């Protein structure tokens, strides 16, 4: 190997002497580092070399001068490799302390990139608008060949204009500044491995990192190969820096929210799965209820902030808030308060009933914040309507409400009027996913609280008629929640209500929900796509439909051939056909069991009557 060569050993031995020289030897810094760079270039060494450890000893002797020296050469790839290697080495703590002392220099470098990127974006935007205007003028002049020639010459002159050259210069400047920013953040990341609280101590550097991501993310660097490669490296380094800082600061809501926002918006450029893995395995699964309450309150406060984008709120709801709330009720054991609180007797994880978990999560102002920022604000006649326009945010808020209704109905009982209005309002939404997710919410509400039969029948009827393939799983989920409580919630007079609502004749003695299901199957018998979810509902609930099996037997038998033997049959329909055949077997078994139970009861009655009859005789 290179390290074993005699000449290399001599050079390493010479380098070992320099850190032992008097303090005035600092003037040799440039010559010494330059010599090491040249040696590594000739030996084609990039990541490491035998010359670096002796060099690091010299740099530790003059840390402030060394940091200043390397920052001045921040645009040199090889110099930066040597310096970041030094910062990552455990023995170079003097260098790291000197870099912390020069945090303001790094902040200035990042702010300079942000300023250049903003100038480039505004310049490219104006040039794009001017180009579109010229294109429109050229299209209008196509009818006259002479005019075409003049316009073509004018377009040529525009391409050679000083403004276009200026744009190219700005683009090159941004490319260089992008590389400088990447090198600066590489130094920050290397230093954070040993000083994780650095960004907490220097909030200006933390803000500069966030601003750098904001400036770099929208940049289109496709024309420059080096910049095209530097941009994803820069974005990933920022995400990793924020992750280290968030973990070290014990996950303050503001920094955690920004980390998730940046990670979620960078997912199309870099791999950020490590962030979501950390949030799930280290936070969502382990947080006590008190920490979840803090995070939920902070999110609800920012939900109505017009300066926060809907995209950011959607990312936080999807990756943090909704999973965090859901796991409160699904984890087998959970602590009520943080283990770091010495005065708390509830810091140990323990099994708690779901009702108590919901009360602990929503205590204090949390439930009022949810009501004000989520339910009441989305009323159509609200004096201050919600500023949320993005469908993904509305969908996540509906799902959050469903989680709370399902697991913490008692805790939100006082707000049930606003909840049902919230859900019913979004049922009329044009987005099919939001519409059917709202039906799931309404179904959860009906299962948890007494509800007027008119609302129950209207929701049930609409779900039976919903056949869109893209949201069929939500329809099925809503029906599975709603069906078991229909016999309880609907009064005996409900069949007449159903008949009147559907415009049909007398419903007889059948329950309203049976009448509605049968009518859907009859009215749409020619279209399997419109009735698949109804057949799945019947097959999935054999006990509930057993007393009314005669009403559906004809339809079930008649549809089997269409599900299996026609050219339009799919894997889903064939699976459903097997479920229906299994349904008949279950009904037959249930019929036999009920017959045996009836015969047993008859025999017991006869035996009980024999002594009485004998005494009478």
Order of alpha helices (4+ residues) and beta strands (2+ residues): alpha-alpha-alpha-alpha-alpha-alpha-alpha-alpha-alpha-alpha-alpha-alpha-alpha-alpha-alpha-alpha-alpha-alpha-alpha-alpha-alpha-alpha-alpha-alpha-alpha-alpha-alpha-alpha-alpha-alpha
